Amino acid sequence: MIQMLFRQRPGWRMSGVERGMPRDLQQRLSPPDAEPTADASYLAAIGQRVRLARARRGMTRRKLCAESGVSERYVAQLEAGRGNVSVLVLRDLARGLGITPLELLGDAPEASRAQSALDRVLARLSEPQLADARDMLVRNFAVANPVARQSRIALIGLRGAGKSTLGRMLAEARGLAFHELDREIERDAGMEMAEMFEIHGQAGYRRLERAALERLIAEPGGAVIAAGGGIVAERATYGLLLAHCFTVWLRASPEDHMRRVIGQGDLRPMADNRQAMRDLKAILESRGKLYEQADAILDTSYRELDSNLLELLRIVPDNRPGR
């Protein structure tokens, strides 16, 4: 029987579901005025990670439910930190075995001895040390051809940051090909974005996105690539982009993002301007640390277009002959 974890409230009585729980699980329920237990904190952390992953992908809760087949009621409970108690049982079993819950789920191959040893080393590092370790690994192992990487410029950021406009201008100034990754995906799939999401869903779109990026990377010569705003939420695809392209985050204020999107003819944010701005700020906040992994950051707010182009030309490598 699926049993849900609920907190006690004044006047609370144990439900039939909770009476059917093992006693040790009943005892793990705590009233709201008590200090959060380790179990409650664990479930709250899972809920927070679900919200973060959803925000990074720009997905509403209803959209996530449609994609996953999970009820909206359960997702709301999970994000509120009241997930299914079986999550706690899985965690306890993994802890008893000395492994991670992910290893029990079987979604990843069993780690080799070298991988396990590396994981233990990385777990002891501070954030600055992890950043240094990542840079060292990228320099020594992730970049197959550093010269080719410098010739590919990838622009990332939310819609309205200026990726398409500045990307085309940069490509023209440097004599490079320009590619909008979303248009490449549509070309490969033979359909527009709306139809693609309707037929293949979010997961299908992400598979096509990676395939299109791999194709562009394999093409000879330099290029400027304007990536979709949500590419940073897909770890493997974003890692591929970082490894093979000099990447620039085009950053802008939430107000500039909103103004530019409306200026492009998309009036949907006007339907509920306050909620749209809240959603936009949440997405920016959730993706900020991922965008910061780019080689360079260009703030496109408070500057004219020509000034942004000059700054972008100064930032990115110039591999033209004689330079």
C-alpha positions in Angstrom: 0.0 0.0 0.0 1.3 3.5 -0.8 1.5 5.5 2.3 1.9 9.2 2.5 3.8 11.2 5.1 1.7 13.9 6.8 2.5 16.2 9.8 0.3 16.2 12.8 -1.8 19.4 13.4 -3.9 20.5 16.4 -7.0 18.3 16.6 -5.2 15.7 14.4 -6.3 12.1 14.5 -4.4 9.2 12.9 -5.9 8.3 9.5 -6.6 4.8 8.3 -3.6 5.0 6.1 -1.3 6.1 8.9 -2.7 3.4 11.3 -1.7 0.9 8.7 2.0 2.1 8.8 4.6 0.2 10.7 5.0 1.7 14.2 8.5 2.9 13.5 7.3 4.9 10.6 4.4 6.3 12.7 6.9 7.5 15.3 8.9 9.3 12.7 6.0 11.7 12.1 6.5 14.9 14.1 4.1 17.8 15.0 4.8 21.2 13.3 6.1 22.8 16.5 8.8 20.2 17.0 12.3 20.5 15.7 12.6 19.1 12.1 13.8 15.5 12.2 16.5 14.1 9.9 13.7 12.3 8.0 11.7 15.5 7.5 14.8 17.3 6.4 15.6 14.6 3.9 12.1 14.7 2.4 12.2 18.5 2.3 15.6 18.3 0.5 14.1 16.0 -2.1 11.1 18.4 -2.6 13.5 21.3 -3.0 15.6 19.4 -5.6 12.4 18.6 -7.6 11.4 22.3 -7.5 14.9 23.3 -8.6 15.0 20.8 -11.5 11.5 22.0 -12.6 12.5 25.6 -12.5 15.7 25.1 -14.4 13.7 23.5 -17.2 11.1 26.2 -17.1 8.4 23.6 -16.4 5.1 24.3 -14.6 4.0 21.7 -12.1 1.1 20.8 -14.4 3.5 20.3 -17.3 5.8 18.0 -15.2 2.8 15.9 -14.2 1.7 15.6 -17.9 5.3 14.5 -18.8 5.8 12.1 -15.9 2.3 10.6 -15.4 2.5 11.5 -11.7 -0.6 13.2 -10.1 -0.4 16.9 -9.5 -1.5 16.3 -5.9 1.4 14.0 -5.2 4.0 16.4 -6.8 2.6 19.2 -4.7 3.0 17.1 -1.6 6.5 16.0 -2.6 7.6 19.6 -3.3 6.2 20.6 0.1 8.4 18.0 1.8 5.7 15.4 2.4 6.9 12.7 0.0 6.1 9.0 0.2 7.6 7.3 3.2 9.0 4.5 0.9 11.6 7.1 -0.1 12.9 7.0 3.5 12.9 3.2 3.5 15.0 3.2 0.3 17.4 5.7 1.9 17.7 3.6 5.0 18.4 0.4 3.0 21.1 2.2 1.0 22.6 3.6 4.2 22.7 0.1 5.7 24.4 -1.2 2.6 26.9 1.6 2.5 25.8 2.8 -0.9 23.7 5.6 -2.4 20.0 5.4 -3.1 20.8 6.0 -6.8 22.8 2.7 -6.8 19.7 0.8 -5.6 17.5 2.4 -8.2 19.8 1.1 -10.9 19.6 4.2 -13.0 23.4 4.3 -13.2 26.0 1.6 -13.8 27.8 0.3 -10.8 30.8 2.6 -10.1 34.3 1.2 -10.7 36.9 1.2 -8.0 38.6 4.2 -9.6 35.3 6.1 -9.9 34.5 5.3 -6.2 37.9 6.5 -5.1 37.5 9.7 -7.2 34.1 10.3 -5.7 35.5 10.1 -2.2 38.3 12.6 -3.0 35.8 15.0 -4.5 33.5 14.7 -1.6 36.2 16.2 0.7 36.9 19.3 -1.5 35.6 22.8 -0.8 33.6 24.7 -3.5 36.7 26.6 -4.7 38.7 23.4 -4.8 36.0 21.7 -6.8 36.1 24.5 -9.3 39.9 24.1 -9.7 39.5 20.3 -10.0 36.9 20.8 -12.7 39.1 23.2 -14.7 42.0 20.8 -14.5 39.9 17.8 -15.7 38.5 19.8 -18.5 41.9 21.0 -19.6 43.4 17.5 -19.5 40.6 15.2 -20.5 37.4 16.9 -21.7 38.7 19.0 -24.6 39.8 16.7 -27.5 41.0 19.6 -29.6 41.6 22.9 -27.8 42.1 24.9 -31.1 38.8 23.6 -32.5 37.1 24.5 -29.2 38.3 28.1 -29.5 36.8 28.4 -33.0 33.3 27.5 -31.8 31.5 30.2 -29.8 28.4 29.2 -27.9 26.0 31.8 -26.5 23.8 30.8 -23.5 21.2 32.5 -21.5 17.5 33.0 -21.2 15.3 34.1 -24.0 15.7 37.9 -24.5 19.4 38.0 -23.5 20.4 38.8 -27.1 21.7 35.4 -28.3 20.2 35.4 -31.7 20.8 39.1 -32.5 24.4 39.3 -31.1 25.1 35.8 -32.4 24.4 36.8 -36.0 26.4 40.0 -35.6 29.3 38.2 -34.1 29.3 35.5 -36.8 29.2 38.2 -39.6 32.0 40.1 -38.0 34.2 37.0 -37.7 33.2 35.4 -40.9 31.7 32.3 -39.2 28.6 30.3 -39.7 25.7 31.0 -37.3 23.4 28.3 -35.9 20.4 28.6 -33.7 20.3 25.3 -32.0 16.5 25.2 -31.8 16.2 25.8 -35.5 18.7 23.0 -36.1 16.6 20.7 -34.0 13.4 21.6 -35.9 15.3 20.9 -39.2 16.5 17.5 -38.0 13.1 16.5 -36.6 11.1 17.9 -39.6 8.6 19.7 -37.4 8.3 22.9 -35.3 8.9 23.1 -31.6 5.2 23.1 -30.5 4.5 19.9 -32.5 7.8 18.3 -31.3 6.9 18.8 -27.6 3.4 17.5 -28.2 4.6 14.3 -29.9 7.9 13.6 -28.2 7.6 15.6 -24.9 10.4 17.2 -23.0 12.6 14.0 -22.9 12.3 13.6 -26.7 13.2 17.2 -27.3 16.3 16.9 -25.1 17.5 13.8 -27.1 17.1 15.7 -30.3 18.9 18.7 -28.8 21.9 16.6 -27.9 22.0 15.0 -31.4 21.8 18.4 -33.1 24.7 19.7 -30.9 26.8 16.7 -31.6 26.3 17.2 -35.4 27.3 20.9 -35.2 30.4 20.0 -33.2 31.4 17.4 -35.7 31.2 19.9 -38.6 34.6 21.4 -39.7 35.3 25.1 -39.3 34.3 27.6 -36.7 30.8 28.6 -35.8 28.6 30.7 -33.5 25.9 28.7 -31.8 22.9 30.2 -30.0 21.8 27.5 -27.5 18.4 27.2 -25.9 18.0 28.7 -22.5 17.3 25.4 -20.8 20.3 23.5 -22.2 22.1 24.1 -18.8 19.6 21.9 -17.1 20.7 18.8 -19.1 24.1 17.9 -17.5 25.5 15.7 -20.2 24.5 18.0 -23.1 25.7 21.1 -21.3 29.0 19.3 -20.5 29.4 18.6 -24.2 28.8 22.3 -25.0 31.3 23.4 -22.4 33.9 20.9 -23.5 33.7 21.7 -27.2 32.8 25.4 -27.4 34.1 28.7 -25.9 30.9 29.6 -24.0 29.6 33.0 -23.1 26.7 33.7 -20.8 24.7 36.7 -22.1 23.2 37.9 -18.8 20.4 40.5 -18.5 18.1 41.8 -15.8 14.7 40.2 -15.5 13.1 43.4 -16.6 15.2 43.5 -19.8 14.4 39.8 -20.5 10.7 40.5 -20.2 10.8 43.7 -22.3 12.8 42.0 -25.1 10.5 39.0 -25.2 7.4 41.2 -25.5 9.3 43.2 -28.1 9.7 40.0 -30.1 5.9 39.8 -30.4 5.3 37.3 -27.6 2.5 38.9 -25.6 1.9 35.9 -23.3 3.7 37.5 -20.3 1.2 40.4 -20.5 -1.6 38.1 -19.6 -0.3 37.8 -16.0 2.6 40.2 -15.7 3.3 39.7 -12.0 3.3 35.9 -12.2 5.4 35.9 -15.4 8.0 38.1 -13.7 8.0 35.8 -10.6 8.5 32.8 -12.8 11.3 34.5 -14.8 13.1 35.5 -11.6 12.8 31.9 -10.3 14.2 30.4 -13.5 17.1 32.9 -13.5 17.9 32.1 -9.8 17.7 28.4 -10.4 20.0 28.4 -13.4 22.5 31.1 -12.2 25.2 28.7 -10.9 25.0 26.7 -14.1 25.2 29.7 -16.4 28.3 30.8 -14.4 30.2 27.8 -15.6 30.6 29.6 -18.9 34.1 30.8 -20.0 32.9 34.4 -19.9 29.9 36.5 -18.9 28.6 39.5 -20.7 25.9 41.6 -19.1 23.8 42.9 -22.0 21.7 45.2 -19.8 22.4 49.0 -19.6 24.3 48.9 -22.9 23.4 49.7 -26.5 23.6 46.9 -29.0 26.7 48.1 -30.8 28.5 48.4 -27.4 27.5 44.8 -26.5 28.9 43.6 -29.8 32.2 45.4 -29.3 32.5 43.8 -25.8 31.6 40.4 -27.1 34.3 40.7 -29.9 36.8 41.6 -27.2 35.8 38.6 -25.0 35.8 35.7 -27.5 38.8 34.2 -29.1 39.8 35.3 -32.6 41.3 32.3 -34.5 41.3 33.9 -38.0 44.6 33.6 -39.9 47.0 36.3 -39.0 45.4 37.0 -35.7 
